[in-house]
Amino acid sequence: MSLALTRLVAAGTRGARLRLVGIAAGVGIGVTLFLLLWGAFNGLQDREERSSWTALAVAGDPVAVGSTPAPTRDTVLVSSPTERFDGTVITRLDIAATSDSTVTVPGISRPPAAGTYYASPALAELIDSVPANQLGERFGTRIGLISDTALASPDSLVVVTGQPAARMTGAVMTFAISDFPTLSFGGRATYQTLAVVGGIAILLPVLLLVGIVTDLGAAERRERFATLRLLGATPGVVARIAMGETALTSLTGALLGVLLAWLVRPLAALLPINEGTFFVADLAVPPVAVIAAVTLTVLATSLTAGYRTYRAGVGPLGVTRQQRERRPRVVALVPLTVGFLGMLGVTVCTLADIQVPLFSTLLIGGFILTAVGLVLAGPYLTYRVSRVAARRARGAAGVIALARITATPRATFRAVSGLLIALFVVTVFTAAVTSVDASVDASVGPGSPGGGEENALPAGTLLAGLDSTAATDFDESRALLTATEGVRGVALAYSLTNWEGVILSGSDAATLGLLPSGAAGYVSIDNSYINVRSAGEAPPRVTEAPTVNPDDLEPWVMLILTDGTVAAQERARTTAETGQITLMGAPASVAENQGGSVATLMRGFTTMAHLGVLIATLISTVSLAVSTTASILDRRRSLGLLRLMGMPVPTLRRIILGEAALPFLTVVGGSILLGVGVAWSLITTLTYGKRVLSWPEPSAYIVLGVSLLLALTAVLATFRTARAHTAVSVTRFE
């Protein structure tokens, strides 16, 4: 009996069936995005664990500086010098092993012999695409590929080279290890925190959409529920029918969401997160999680529908009068206040070098409280503003709109809650990706794009740190580099005990353009010429150093001047790495040296930010259109009576605009400020104050404008529904 009644009520007409399709679609979208986000989070964990074997610092003890120990059957010597190509960092492991070594290298099994190497598929493709003297010659002869089981992503650039033990000196952080490490993702608090916050930020608008489309069905079913009550159905029976209808619909939508998530996994895997795409298998969600997601979705939607139907008090005559909601209380501001102040507290403690236990968990909890608190605080703020505005209302549209807002602030705010949360999320993302290094002024740094600064390094200069403990014929290396195509000059910078600054010979200073050609003797310049310059620091000055004893000079860094082209820089880098000089890492430009791990981290999550902006904007636009339509359908009788009494259609449109505009304008400023504050707290805390927010790019303002335009379009799109459902011919009493 109940099943038959449920079918009659739920799908008795074409309009009812369309509403069920809308509910199922909303639930399906929510489940799809939830499963993709869950899979991406697990994928990040799997990627970190697969590639953790390159973290040598936890694998063994560093070899003494300057020593050249021999590997044994049970141990290998491993170092991980910095490697670059065209500004991209390549993960490189140099291994010295015996021919009968029992040490297993992840992804390749046996260590490579000296002069050979294994490369990841992506790096092998890159090596094959450029001349050998730009990249391939640095590693030797390729004998195989690294398995996907040891790579973070299909884009990973990883190389494992075989080296003689004589080159594995402790000065470049060589480790003697017997096994490669396996680290858990939980140790990467920064990655984990940003991933969780990004996932929650994207999911919040989706959850609001699911709730809104469920309300759409409830609004249209009240008349049929009233008919059932007139036929003798109890409130409990009506509530169970509502639960059954919503359960079947949401189950259908959830199953479709599972199928859609499985179908779009290959496409979602192509999105780069943290500077790498995913293997399709990385986005797989365990069956237990899928079942749990479907079950929780069905339970949440059906129980909510049943509870709201039971509390609505639909009687035999229906709901003929608008139900006044319970007045919001100031306690609704507590979650928002606690969440935001909690995040600020963690940030202040971090800046003050105060250790905060579980600071990542506190940040995530503060973000959730702030976002949810914004939704909870909205009705209270809307109610207060509407009370003040109602006393100043003059026109019919304003009086009617403000009267409804005052009577039902929760329902009114619910219509724009998705848009405001989306605006909050968009602000967090756009503000976070503007972060810049707080200690570096790139506009005046050496080799800056602007050029022309006094004593600045010429563009295209590579800096090669030298191992001063290794005997090296620098004249021979200088000659090889000078003969390399695209290299315009080579200079050698020295350090001097108890002398602050960098020492150059007169001829090398002339090569760099610091002195006239043919200059003799030695000169001193400050470190800012070679290192990244701090903000506000004055340009370096050249000072004569006549008392320098050449025997006291220690080679520090070699400066390789190129013509600035990628090909020339890479040829110079290859020559330097394969020559006789012992380097402390791959030669790098100043711009490459500025790209530290913190900057790399922020660039890696730029894609997530763009994805979050896109999803939040689209979902919030749909939510606003659906919720506005639901409110019209819920009040079509009262609005129809107003039309019947002579209210013109433009006045009805102004009522709809006013009901959407007031709650939005009440909280829009707070949403933006909260978004900026949350972004500042996250970036400052996770980078320990090393990065600060900057002004957004012009594209951010365009995105904000487009979001508001889409919101206005969503409201305008409901005008046709309002006119059609409030026409005089539609308004009738049974």
N, C-alpha and C positions, 0 to 999 in steps of 0.2 A: 504493500500500500504506500509506504513512505517513498519507495523507489519510483513508483509510478507518479506520485505527486511531485517528486523532485524533477523528474523528466518533464512533466507538464509545465511546471513553473519555470524551470531553467531554460528549456528550449522549445517552448510552445509557439513562439513567433520568430519571424526572420530577424527582427531587431534583437531579441533575446539571444539568438544564436550568434549574432555578430558580437554582442557583448562578451559572450563566453570565449569567442575567438580572441578578442582583445585581452581578456584576462590571461588566457593561456599563452599568448604571445609575450605579455609582460613578464610572466613567471619564467617563460623559456629564456628570455633575454637575461634575466637575473641569474638563473642557474648556469647558463652558458658562461657568462663573465666570471661567476664565482669559481667554476671549475677551471677556467683558464688561468685565473689569478692564483688559485691554489696550486695548479700545475707549475706555473712560473716560479712560485716561491720554492717549491720542491726542486725545480730545475736549477735554481740558483744554488741551492744546497748541494745538489749532485755535481754541479760544475766545480764548485769550490773544492769538494772532496776529491774529485778526479784529478784536478790540477795541483793539489796540495803537495805532491811529491817533489815539486820544484822548490819548496820552502826549505832550503838547506840549513837555515839557522837553528832549526830544531832537530836536525838529523844527526849532528855529530859535533865534535870539538874543532875549532879552527886550528889549522896548522900554524906553527910558530912563524912569525914574519921573517921572510928571507930564506927559509929552509926549503929544501927540495927533497922531501922524504919519498920513499919508494912505496907504491901500492903493494898490497899482499893479496894472497888468494881470497881472503875473506873480507878485504876492505878495498875501497877505491878512493881516489882523490877527486873531489868534485869542486868546481867553482862555477859561479853564475855571473859572469861579467855582463855589463850592460851592452846591449846590441840594438842598433837602430837602422831603419831604412826609411828615408823620406819622411822623417818626423814620427814614424810608428815604432814603438818599442817591440823588440823581438825577445822572447824568453829563450835564453841560451844557457845550456849546461855543458861545460867542458869536463870530460872524464878521462882520467888516467887509470888504466887497469892492467892487470897481468893477463896473459893469453889464456890462463886456466881459471880466471876469476869466477867465483860462485855467486857474486852479487847480481841480483836481478834488477834491471832498470824497467820501470813501468812503461808499457806500450811497445817495448822493443826487445825485451828479455835480456840478451847478453850485451855488455858494454861494447861500443864500437872501437875498432883498432885505431891507432894513431893515424891521422890523415883522412879518416872517413867520417861520415855523419849520417844521422837519421833526421828527417824533417817531417813536420806535420804536413798533411795534404795541402792546406792553404799556403804554407810557406814554400813548399815544393813548386806549387803553381806560380808563386811570385818569383822564385829564383829562375824558373824557366822562361819567364816573360821579359827579363832584362838581361843585358850583357853580363857575362860571367865576372868581368872586372868591377862591376858595380855591387855584386852581392855574393854570387856563388863561390868565388875564389876564397872567401873568408873562411869557409868551413871545410873544404877538401873535396873528397869524392863521395857522392851520395850512394848509399848501399841499401836504402830502404825507407819506409814511411813509418811514422809513429801511429800506433793504433788509436782509434777514437776513444777507447776505454781510458786513455791517459790524457785526453784533451778536454779543456773546458767547453769548447764550442767548435763548430765547423770552421769558424774564422780564426782559430788560435794559430798564432805564429810561434812555433816552438822548434828548436833545433838542439840535438844532442851530438856533440862532436867528440871524437877521440883525440887525445893529446898525449905527447910524451911527458913523463913525470917532471922533466927539467923545466917545463913551462908552467907548472902548477905551483907557483910560489904563494907563500902565505900573505904577501902584500896585497893580493887581490882576493882575499878571504877564501882561501881553499879549505875544504873540510874533508876529513878522513871519516868515511861512513861505511857501515856494513849493511845498511838497509835504508830505503827511502821512506820518508814519513807519510802518514795519512792523517790529515787534520779534519776536524769536524767544522761544519759551517757555523756552529754556535760561537766559535771563537772570533768570528768576524762581526763584531757588534755593529759597526758602522753600516756594512752592507745589509745586515739583517734588519736593522732599524729602518733604513730607508725603504727596503723592500716591503716591510710590513705596513709602514705609513702610506706608501704609494698604493698598495693594494686596498687598504681600508678607504683611502680617499676616492679611489675609483669605484669601490663597491657601494659607498653610501648613497649616491644618487640612484643607483640601481635598486637598492632596497626600498627607497622612497617610491620609486616607480611601481614596484610590486604592490605596495600598500595602496597606492592611488588607484591602480586599475581594479583592485579588489573592491574599493569603494564605489567605483563606477557601476559595477554589477549590483551592489546593494541598493544604490539609489533608484535604479529602475525596477527593482523587484518589490518595492514596498506595496504597490497597489495589489499585486498578486498575493502577497502575504496577507493583506487586509481581506481579500476574498476568502482565503483559507480560514482566517479567523471568523469570518461571517458564517462559514460552513461548519464551524464547531472545532476547528483545530486549536489546540492549546498553545501558549507561547513557547513551551518546550518543543512541541512538534515542529513549529515554524522555525525555531532555531536549529533543530536537527536537519531540517530540509535545507536551510541555508548552508550548514556545515557540509552536508553531502554534496550539494551542488558545487561548492567551492573546492572541496577535496578532489572530486573527479576532474574538475577543470584544471586545478593546479597540478595534479598528478600528470595529466596529459601534457601540460606545459613543461613540467620538470623533465619528463622523459624526452620530450622534443629538445629541451635544452641540453641534455646529456648527449643526444645524437648530434646536435649542432656543434657542441664543443669538440666531439671526436672528429667531425668533418673539417673543422677550421683549424685543427691543431697544426697541420703542415704550413698553413699560412701564418698562424701566430708564431710559429717557430722562427720565421724569418725576421721578426722584429728584434733589433739589437738592443739588449738590456745589459748595462755594465760592459760596454764595448765588446759585445759578442752575441751572436744569435744562438739559438738552441738546436740541439738535436730533437727530432720529433718525439723520441722516447722520453726526453726530459720533461715534457708537458703532460705525461700520463699521470692520471690520478688513481690511487689505489681503489679497488672496488668497494672497500669498506667506506671510504670517504664519499664515493658517489652515492652509495645507498644512504648514508647519513645525510647528505645534502638534500636528496629527494625527500627523505622522510621528514626532516626538519622543515622543509619548505611546505609540504602538504599540511603538516600539523599546525605550523604557525598561521598559514592563511585560513585554514578551515576553522580553527579555534577562534581566530580573530573575527571571522565572519559570523560565526554562531554567537559569540559574545555581544557583538555590536547589534545583531538582530534582536537578541533577547533584551538588551538594555534599551533598544529603541522604543519598546512598548507599543508595537503596532497592534491596534485594536480592530474590531470588526468594521469600523468606519475609516480605518486608515489613519494617517497622520495629517490632519487637516490644518494644523497650526505648526509654525516653526518652533522647534524645541530650543529653548534658551540653555546654553551650556553653563556649567559651573564656572564662576569667575576665576580666572587664573590668579595665582598668588605669587608673591615676591620670592617664595622659596624656589620657583622655577629658575631663578638666576644662579642658584648655588652650583650646579654641575659645571656651568660655563666658567664661573669665577674660579672654582677649585682647579679645573683642568688647565686654564691658561696661566694662573698664578703658579701652579705646580711646575709647568714647563719653564717659566721664567726663573723660578727658584733653582732648578737644576742648572740652568745656564749661568746664573750668577755664581753659583758654587764652582762651576767649571772654570770660569774666568778668574776666580779667586784661588784656584789650585786646591780646592777642597774636594776630597774624594767622596763621591756619592755612590753608595752601593746600588747596583742594578739600575744605573742611570738610563740605559736603553729602554728597560721596561717602564720606567717612570715617564720617559718621553712618549712612548707609545700610548700608555694609559692617559697621559695628559692630552695627547692629540685626540683620542677617542672621546674623552670627556668634553673637550672644547667643541668638537664637531656636533656631538649629540646635544650638548648644552645649548648650542646655537638654535637647534630645532626646538628644544624645550623652552628656551627663553623667548622665542619669537612671539608666541601667543600673548604672553604677559605684556611685552613691549607694544604689540599691536593693540591690545585692549586699552592700554594707557593713552596711547596716541589717538585712538579713535574717540575716546571720551572727550579729549580736548578739542579735537576737530569737529565733533558732532555739535558742540555748542556754537560753532561759527559757521555751520553749514547753512546755505541759503537755497540753492536750487533743489528741485525734486530729486535729481539723480544723486546729488551729494547726501541728502537726507536719508534716502532709501539705502544707499550703499553703506553709509556709516552706521545706520541702525542695525543692519545685518552683521557688520563687523563687530559691533559692540555686543550683540547677542550671541554670536558664534565666532569668537576670535580664533579658536583652535581650528575649526573647519576652514575658515578663511585663510589663515596662515598656512595650513597644510597645502593649499593650492600652489603657493609660491615657494614652499620649503625646498623643493628639489632645485629650483633655480638659485636660491640663496646658497644652498650647500655647494652647488656647482660653482658659483662665483667664489666662494671660500676656497674650494679646491683649486680652481684656476689661479687664484691669487697666490696660494702656497707654492704651486708649481712654477709659475712664471717668476716669482720673486726668488725662489731657491736657485734657479738656473742662472741668475744674474750675479751670483757670488764671484768675487774676485779675491786674489791674494792680498791680504791686508798689509803685507810688508814690502810689496814690490810695486814700483811705479813703472809699468812697462813702457809708458810713453816716453820716458827719458832714459831708459836703460840702454846699455851698450848694444849696438846693432839694432836699434829701434827702427821700425818701418819708416818713420819720418826722415831719418838720416840727417846729415849735415851738422850734428852736434859736435862740438869741439872734443877731440880726443876719444870719440866713440869708436868701437871696433867696426871695421868695414863689414858690410853685409856679406853673408856667406862664409864667415870665418868659423872654422871648427876648432874646438879646444880639446886637446888630448892630454889628459892627466898622466904623468909619468911616474914610474916606480924608481925612485932615486937610489934604492938599494941594489938595483940590478946594473951590472956593467953593460953599457950600451954605447955603440959608435953612432953618436948623433949626427956626425957629418955625413956618414953614409946614408942614414935615414932621411936626412934633409935633402940629399941629392936625389934619392928615389922619389920623394914626394914632389920636389920641384920639377922633376921630369914627367910627372903625371899630368895628363891632359886636363886642362881647366884649372890647375893650381897656379896662382900668381906669385906666391911667395910663402916662405916658412920662417917663423920666428920662434926662438926658444926663450922662455921666461924662467928665471931662477928665483929661488927663495934664499934668504940669508939669515943666519942665526941672529936673534936679537935685533932684527931690522924689520920694521913694519912696512909692508909693501912688496912690490914685484920689481925685480932687477932685470933689465934688458941691456944687451950690448947696443952701442950706437948704431951699428949697421942694421940690427933687427928693428930698432926703434924707427929707423928710416924706412924699412920695409913696410912697417905698419902705418907710415905717414905721420909719425910723431916728431920726427926731426928731418932736417934736410938730408938729401942723399950724400953719402960720403962721410957722415958723422962718425966720430970715434969715441972710445971710452965707454962708460956705463951710465945708465940713467935709472932712476927709481920712479915708479908710479904706484898709486894706491890700488888696493885690491878691487875697487869698484870697476876698474877697467876690464877685468877678466870675470869677476863674479857678478851675480845679479845685483844690481844697485838698489839700495833701499830708497823708499819714497822720500823725496826732499833732499837727498844727498847731492852735494855739489859735484860738477864734472871733475874727473881726475886731472891732476896736474903733473907735468913731467919735471923732474928735478935731477940735476946732475949728481952723480955719485962717484966722485974722483978717488975716494979712499977705499973703494971695494977691492978686495984681494980675490982674484979669480979662483984661487984654490979653496976659498970658503963658500963658493957658490954651489948650490945643489939644484939640479934640473927639476923643475916643478911642473910646467905645462908647456906643451908645444902648440903654437897657434898656426893653423894652416889656412892661408887666404885662398879662397877659390873665386870663380867668376859668379857664384851665387846660384848656378843652375843645379838641379837635383842630380843630374848625371855627374857633374864635376865633384860635388860633395860626396857622393857615394863612391866614386873612384878613389878619391883621397882617403876616405874612411877605410876602404879595402886595402889600399897600399899601406896605410899606417898599421892596420891590424895584422897584416901578413908579413910585415917587415921585421927588422931586428930589434926595434924599440919595444920595451916592456911597458904596457899601458895599464892604467888603473881602471880601465873601462873603455868602451867605444868612444871615439871622438864625437863630440856633440856641439851644436851651436848653442848660443845663449838662450834662444827661444826654446830649444829642446830641453835644456837644463831647467827652465822655469816650469815645465810640465811635470810637477811632482805627483806623488801618489794621491794627494788630496784633490788636486786639479783633475787628475784622471778619473777619480771617483765621481766628481760632479759632472764631468762630461759624459760619463757612462750612464748616468740616470737622466740625461736630457731627453732621450727617447721616451722613457717612462713619463716624463713631464708632458711631452707633447701628446702622448697617447691618453694620459689622464685628462688633459684639457679637451681633447676631441670627444671622448666618451662622456665626460661630465656635461659638456655643452649640449650634445645631442640628446642625451637621456633627460636632462632637465627641461629641454624644450618640449619633448614629448609629454613629460609629466605635467607641465603647465597646461598644455592643450587638453590633456585628458582630465585633469582635475577641474579646469574651468568648465569643460563640457559636463562633467558630473554634477557640478553645482547648478548648472542651468537645468539639467534634466531633473534634479532633485526638487527644484522650485518652479517647474514649468507651469504648475497650476496657479501659483500666486502671481508669477510674472504674466501668465496669460490673462488673469483677471485684470491686471493693470493695463494690459493692451486693450482688453475689452472695454475698459472705462475711458479709453481715449489716449493712453500714453503713446507718444510717437516712438518709432523705432530708434532714432538717434538718442533719445533719452535712455532707452534700454541699453544701448551700447555704452553710454557714459557710465551707467551703473556697473556694468561688467568691468570696464576699465578701472573704475574707482576701487572696486573690491580687490582687484589684482595689484593696483598701484600702491595703495596705502601700506599694506603689510610689507611689500617689497621695499619701498622707500624708507620704511621705519628701520629696517635692519641692514640695508645694502651697505651703508657706510661702515657699520660695525663689522660686517662680513669681510670687507676689504682690509680694514685695519687688523682684524684678527688673523687674516691670512698672512699679511706681512709679518706680524709679530710671531706667528707660529713658524714661518719660514726662517726668520732670523734666529729663533731659539734652536731649531733643528740644526741649521748650518753651523752656527757658532759653537754649539755644544759638541757636535760630532767631529768638528775640525779643531776643537780646543782653541777657538778664537783666531785661527790662522786665516779664515776667510770671512769677508763681510759682504753684505748685500749692496748692490749697485742699482742705478736706475734701469728699469726694463728697456729692452729694445723696442723700437717703434712697432714691431710686429705684435708685441704683447698688448699694446693699446688697440691695435686692429682686432685682435682676438676678443678683447673685452667688448669693443663696439659691436662686433658680429654677434656675440652672445646676447647682448641687449636687444639687438635687432631681431634675432631669432625669437626671443621672448615676446617682443611686441607682435611679431608675426603669428606666434602661437595663439595669443589672445585674440587677434583680429580674425584668425581662422575660425574661431568659435561663434562669430557673429551670425554666420549662416545658420548654424544649429539653433542659436537663440531665436532667430526670426522664424524658422520653420516650426519649432516646438511651442512657440507662444502665439501662433496665429489665432485669430478669432475662431476659425473653423475647427481648430484642434482643441480649444478650451471647451470642455463639456463636463457635466456632472452625470454620473450614472445613478 
